[in-house]
Amino acid sequence: MPATDPGSEGVPRSAKPGAHSRPKRFGFSRVSREEKTRRVRGVFDSVADRYDLMNDLMSLGAHRLWKRFALARTGLRPGGVALDVAGGTGDLAIGMGRQVGSRGRVLLTDINPAMLRVGRSRLLDAGAWGNTRALRADATALPFGAGLFDCVTIGFGLRNVTGKPAALKSMARVVKPGGRLLVLEFSRPALKFIRPAYDWYSFAVIPALGRMVAGDAESYRYLVESIRVHPDQETLAEMMREAGFENVRWHNLSGGVVALHIGFRY
């Protein structure tokens, strides 16, 4: 069942002429780029402090298994260098920090200050501050040199990015030759018979939980809608190929409710 994770917002440096004026998806609505940026920031400002608790409640703990599955496929070794984009409260960053060890380095980035504040606290609580750092960064214009990272991850964040193609290209630029990108995100259930129950749970139960636990039903209604308008498995795989990744494949998790896409740079 659905969990929610933070995403990144921002305007790519190399946006095409007219891109700023095109309507963008905010859930089922279409708004300006600037309005979407403002609204998404408002969503995560609102949910940051109850974010981890809500993930556990909404997914019945399954988000931990999905992230564990992703971490098992980072290919990281001791001494490696990794980047977690739109990483919010830092689950993937903490896991990768353990994989690269004291000789390695992990960077956790997010565009939202409230989520980043919670993420920094979690890194400290987990004892991960020795090899892991957190900084504010826009997924569409990552402030790093080319070819720096053995592995880049983005978990449940890509669907909230205004310029998804720009974000994928930005991530491709910073991956080392031979390195990889992991995109863990909600997708289209492969089993048609589960879709009615999935829809009912998403639109009836999750906003109600958001109201009771976080005092904010609307933010969780948006997060559910954002899942429905996110590219399906094959569409996202093709977007990754267009961004410069090769040998792109995906694994359906929980019947395709979530998918892990993996792409390589050569």
Secondary structure by P-SEA (a helix, b strand, c coil): cbbbbbbbbbbbccccccccccccccccccccaaaaaaaaaaaaaacccaaaaaaaaaaccaaaaaaaaaaacccccccbbbbbccccccaaaaaaaaaacccbbbbbbbccaaaaaaaaaaaaaacccccbbbbbbbccccccccccccbbbbcccccccccaaaaaaaaaaacccccbbbbbcccccccccaaaaaaaaacccaaaaaaaccccaaaaaaaaaaaaacccaaaaaaaaaaaccccccccccccccbbbbbbbcc
